[in-house]
Amino acid sequence: MDSVIETTRRNLPHWRRGGAIYWVCFRLADALPQPKLRAWQDARDAWLEMHPKPWDEGVWDEYNRRFTEQMETWLDRGMGCCALGRPDVRSVVIDCLLRFEGDRLRLHSAVVMPNHVHAIMEPSSGLQLSSLLKGIKGASARAGNRILGTSGHRFWMDESYDHIVRSPEQYEHFKKYVIDNPTKARLNPSQYWLFEQPDYSFSLRESC
């Protein structure tokens, strides 16, 4: 496995490593008010400047307390149009997530919430996470906008949040988060989709 970590950046930093498993979140374009999102990004950017990677578990815990948990709390409040709460719109996102399962990617687990998606994804050898997400988001946006009658509308937030899963403990933490997220947000089964692949594990390709 390639142990070299590459960093790219637009508004959010993205770390890449060959053979890695990723924790991914992407959200609808209106899932968060822009002033709130900009303030979160500014605070996060300042913190990242003071905490260059690699991080130990203590720094990861601090990051999650200060930024990840805050973002998840906002998303779980169900702001925006929550188009993914509609079964017909949600189904096109599910189809796009599963289209290349076992071929171009391994989808370890995923949950489609009313205004965002969480997934543990493992790109197949030689494929980039960014390309896979571009395809998933692009195809689902076109199909979703057709259903909603909003052709040309920005469906997803441009960037996704992703994080290399670095240990079995992190892997189990994220799997539990996926399973618990609908209950935490007090959703009923008609409002979300939950997927688990029990045959996959962190040790399958020794992601870190």
C-alpha positions in Angstrom: 0.0 0.0 0.0 1.1 3.5 -0.8 2.0 5.2 2.5 2.4 8.7 1.1 -0.3 11.1 2.1 -1.1 13.9 -0.5 -2.9 17.1 0.5 -5.2 19.1 -1.7 -7.3 22.1 -0.8 -10.2 24.3 -2.1 -12.2 25.6 0.9 -11.6 22.4 2.9 -8.3 20.4 3.2 -8.4 16.9 1.7 -5.8 14.2 2.5 -5.3 11.3 0.1 -3.5 8.0 0.5 -3.5 5.0 -1.9 -5.4 2.1 -0.4 -7.1 4.2 2.2 -10.7 3.9 3.6 -12.4 7.3 4.0 -15.1 8.7 6.2 -17.1 11.0 3.9 -19.9 13.5 4.3 -21.6 15.5 1.6 -24.6 17.7 2.1 -27.3 19.5 0.1 -26.4 23.0 -1.0 -28.9 24.7 1.4 -28.3 22.4 4.4 -26.5 25.2 6.3 -27.0 28.9 6.2 -23.9 30.5 4.5 -23.0 32.9 7.4 -22.9 30.0 9.8 -20.9 27.9 7.4 -18.4 30.6 6.8 -17.9 31.2 10.5 -17.3 27.5 11.0 -14.8 27.4 8.2 -12.9 30.4 9.4 -12.6 28.9 12.9 -11.6 25.6 11.5 -9.0 27.1 9.2 -7.4 29.0 12.0 -7.3 25.8 14.2 -5.7 23.8 11.3 -3.0 26.3 10.9 -2.0 25.7 14.6 -2.3 22.0 14.3 -0.4 20.6 11.3 -0.8 16.9 10.6 0.0 14.1 11.4 -2.2 14.2 14.6 -2.2 11.9 17.5 -5.5 10.6 19.0 -5.7 13.5 21.4 -5.6 16.1 18.7 -8.2 14.1 16.7 -10.5 14.1 19.7 -10.1 17.8 20.0 -10.9 18.4 16.4 -14.0 16.2 16.6 -15.2 18.0 19.7 -14.7 21.5 18.2 -15.7 21.0 14.6 -17.1 17.7 13.6 -19.7 17.5 16.4 -20.8 21.0 15.8 -21.3 20.4 12.1 -23.2 17.2 12.8 -25.5 18.9 15.3 -26.4 21.6 12.7 -27.0 19.0 10.0 -29.2 16.9 12.2 -31.5 19.9 12.9 -32.8 19.4 9.4 -32.2 22.8 8.0 -32.9 23.6 4.3 -35.3 21.9 1.9 -34.3 18.4 3.1 -35.0 17.0 -0.4 -33.4 13.6 0.6 -36.3 13.1 3.0 -38.4 12.4 -0.1 -38.3 8.7 -1.1 -38.1 9.4 -4.8 -35.2 11.8 -4.5 -33.4 9.6 -1.9 -33.7 6.6 -4.2 -31.6 8.2 -6.9 -28.9 9.0 -4.4 -29.0 5.4 -3.2 -28.7 4.1 -6.8 -25.6 6.3 -7.4 -24.0 5.2 -4.2 -24.5 1.5 -5.0 -23.9 1.7 -8.8 -20.2 0.7 -8.6 -20.2 -1.2 -5.3 -17.7 -4.0 -5.4 -16.2 -2.7 -8.7 -14.9 0.8 -8.4 -15.4 1.1 -4.7 -16.3 -0.8 -1.5 -19.1 0.9 0.3 -18.6 -0.2 3.9 -21.6 1.6 5.3 -23.7 4.6 4.5 -26.7 6.6 5.7 -28.8 9.0 3.6 -30.3 11.6 5.9 -32.8 14.3 4.8 -30.1 16.9 4.0 -26.8 15.0 4.0 -25.0 11.7 3.4 -22.4 9.9 5.5 -20.4 7.0 4.1 -17.4 4.9 4.8 -15.9 4.4 1.3 -12.9 2.5 0.0 -11.9 3.3 -3.6 -10.6 0.4 -5.7 -6.9 0.3 -6.5 -5.9 3.1 -8.8 -9.1 5.2 -8.4 -9.3 8.5 -6.7 -12.0 9.4 -4.1 -12.5 12.8 -5.7 -13.4 11.2 -9.0 -15.8 8.7 -7.4 -17.6 11.5 -5.4 -17.8 13.7 -8.5 -19.6 10.9 -10.4 -21.9 10.1 -7.5 -22.8 13.7 -6.8 -23.1 14.7 -10.4 -25.4 11.9 -11.5 -27.6 12.2 -8.4 -27.8 16.0 -8.7 -29.1 15.7 -12.3 -31.6 13.1 -11.4 -32.7 14.8 -8.2 -33.2 18.1 -10.0 -35.3 16.4 -12.7 -37.6 15.0 -10.0 -37.8 18.3 -8.2 -38.3 20.4 -11.3 -35.3 22.5 -10.5 -33.0 21.8 -13.5 -29.7 23.7 -13.2 -30.2 24.3 -9.5 -27.2 23.6 -7.3 -28.1 20.4 -5.6 -25.1 19.6 -3.5 -22.6 21.8 -1.7 -19.6 21.9 -4.0 -17.1 20.3 -1.6 -17.4 17.2 0.5 -15.8 16.5 3.8 -13.5 13.5 3.9 -11.2 11.9 6.4 -8.8 9.0 6.2 -9.8 6.3 8.7 -6.5 5.6 10.5 -7.3 2.8 13.0 -9.7 0.1 13.8 -11.0 2.2 16.6 -11.8 5.1 14.3 -13.4 2.7 11.9 -15.7 1.3 14.5 -16.5 4.8 15.7 -17.6 5.9 12.3 -19.6 2.7 11.7 -21.5 3.3 15.0 -22.1 7.0 14.0 -23.7 5.8 10.7 -26.0 3.4 12.5 -26.9 5.9 15.3 -27.3 9.0 13.2 -31.0 8.5 12.3 -32.0 7.8 15.9 -30.0 10.7 17.2 -31.8 13.0 14.7 -35.1 11.5 15.7 -36.1 10.3 12.3 -38.6 7.6 11.4 -37.7 4.9 8.9 -39.4 6.7 6.0 -37.0 9.6 6.2 -33.6 7.9 5.8 -31.8 4.9 4.2 -29.2 2.9 6.1 -26.7 0.5 4.5 -24.1 -1.8 6.1 -21.8 -4.3 4.5 -20.9 -6.9 7.2 -18.3 -8.6 5.0 -16.1 -5.5 4.9 -13.7 -4.5 7.7 -10.9 -2.0 8.5 -8.3 -4.8 8.2 -9.5 -5.8 4.7 -6.9 -3.7 3.0 -5.0 -2.4 6.0 -6.0 1.2 5.3 -3.5 2.8 7.6 
